[in-house]
């Protein structure tokens, strides 16, 4: 462990940092919107942030390609495209237009 002094806006803080091995760190891309579906049916597309679903561009049974826009999520007055993580078929939709979602809410499953 190493101690450091950091000054923020004129106020000094003492912090302690612990060095860890790169193999011990679990990382997740901030841009990633996918997680493995618990049921094993496919890939769950989850909400990366809280917001409201403005529009749903697909329906159950729709064929999608990686990068296709699945829906539009409004968050902080910005429209965010939620895209397909892989080629496949929309197995289920968990939201509809107007639905309020939280971070991690399953939006749909691609199989």
C-alpha positions as CSV (number, residue, x, y, z in Angstrom):
1,X,0.0,0.0,0.0
2,X,1.2,3.5,-0.8
3,X,0.0,6.7,0.7
4,X,-0.5,9.8,-1.5
5,X,-1.6,13.4,-0.8
6,X,-4.0,14.8,-3.3
7,X,-5.2,18.4,-3.4
8,X,-8.7,19.1,-4.9
9,X,-9.9,22.7,-5.1
10,X,-7.4,23.8,-2.5
11,X,-8.3,21.0,0.0
12,X,-5.6,18.4,0.7
13,X,-6.6,14.8,1.1
14,X,-4.5,11.8,2.1
15,X,-5.3,8.6,0.2
16,X,-4.0,5.1,0.3
17,X,-3.8,3.0,-2.8
18,X,-3.3,-0.8,-2.9
19,X,-1.5,-2.3,-5.9
20,X,-3.3,-5.3,-7.4
21,X,-2.5,-7.9,-10.1
22,X,-4.1,-7.3,-13.5
23,X,-5.5,-10.8,-13.3
24,X,-7.5,-10.0,-10.1
25,X,-9.4,-7.1,-11.8
26,X,-12.8,-7.8,-13.3
27,X,-13.7,-5.2,-15.9
28,X,-16.8,-4.4,-17.8
29,X,-17.1,-2.0,-20.8
30,X,-19.2,1.0,-20.1
31,X,-20.6,0.8,-23.6
32,X,-21.5,-2.8,-23.2
33,X,-25.3,-3.4,-23.0
34,X,-25.3,-7.2,-22.9
35,X,-25.3,-10.0,-20.4
36,X,-25.9,-13.7,-20.7
37,X,-29.5,-14.6,-20.3
38,X,-30.1,-16.7,-17.2
39,X,-32.3,-19.1,-19.0
40,X,-29.7,-19.8,-21.6
41,X,-32.0,-18.8,-24.4
42,X,-29.7,-16.2,-25.8
43,X,-28.1,-12.8,-25.0
44,X,-30.0,-10.3,-22.8
45,X,-29.7,-6.7,-23.9
46,X,-29.8,-4.6,-20.8
47,X,-30.2,-0.9,-20.2
48,X,-26.9,0.9,-19.7
49,X,-28.5,3.7,-17.7
50,X,-31.9,4.8,-16.2
51,X,-34.3,6.4,-18.7
52,X,-37.4,6.0,-20.8
53,X,-38.0,3.9,-23.9
54,X,-38.9,6.4,-26.7
55,X,-39.4,3.8,-29.4
56,X,-39.0,0.1,-30.1
57,X,-37.7,-0.7,-33.6
58,X,-38.1,-4.5,-33.5
59,X,-40.7,-7.0,-32.5
60,X,-40.5,-10.6,-31.2
61,X,-39.4,-12.9,-34.0
62,X,-37.5,-10.1,-35.9
63,X,-34.2,-11.0,-37.4
64,X,-31.4,-8.6,-36.4
65,X,-27.8,-8.2,-37.4
66,X,-25.0,-7.0,-35.0
67,X,-25.2,-3.3,-34.7
68,X,-28.9,-2.9,-35.7
69,X,-30.9,-0.4,-33.7
70,X,-33.3,-2.2,-31.4
71,X,-34.7,0.7,-29.5
72,X,-34.2,4.3,-28.5
73,X,-33.6,5.1,-24.8
74,X,-34.0,8.7,-23.6
75,X,-31.7,9.5,-20.7
76,X,-30.8,13.0,-19.5
77,X,-32.7,14.5,-22.4
78,X,-30.5,12.6,-24.9
79,X,-31.6,9.9,-27.3
80,X,-29.4,6.8,-27.0
81,X,-29.5,4.0,-29.6
82,X,-29.6,0.5,-28.1
83,X,-28.0,-1.8,-30.6
84,X,-27.9,-5.6,-31.1
85,X,-24.8,-7.2,-29.7
86,X,-25.0,-10.1,-32.2
87,X,-26.8,-11.5,-35.2
88,X,-29.9,-13.4,-34.3
89,X,-33.6,-13.3,-33.7
90,X,-35.5,-11.3,-31.0
91,X,-36.7,-14.0,-28.7
92,X,-38.5,-11.7,-26.3
93,X,-39.1,-8.0,-25.5
94,X,-39.1,-6.9,-21.9
95,X,-40.2,-3.3,-22.6
96,X,-42.5,-1.2,-24.8
97,X,-42.7,2.5,-25.8
98,X,-43.0,4.7,-22.7
99,X,-41.5,2.2,-20.3
100,X,-39.3,3.7,-17.6
101,X,-36.2,1.5,-17.0
102,X,-33.3,1.4,-14.5
103,X,-29.7,0.4,-15.2
104,X,-29.5,-3.3,-15.9
105,X,-33.2,-3.8,-16.8
106,X,-33.5,-6.5,-19.5
107,X,-34.8,-4.8,-22.6
108,X,-34.9,-7.8,-24.9
109,X,-33.3,-11.2,-25.5
110,X,-31.5,-12.0,-28.8
111,X,-31.1,-15.7,-29.6
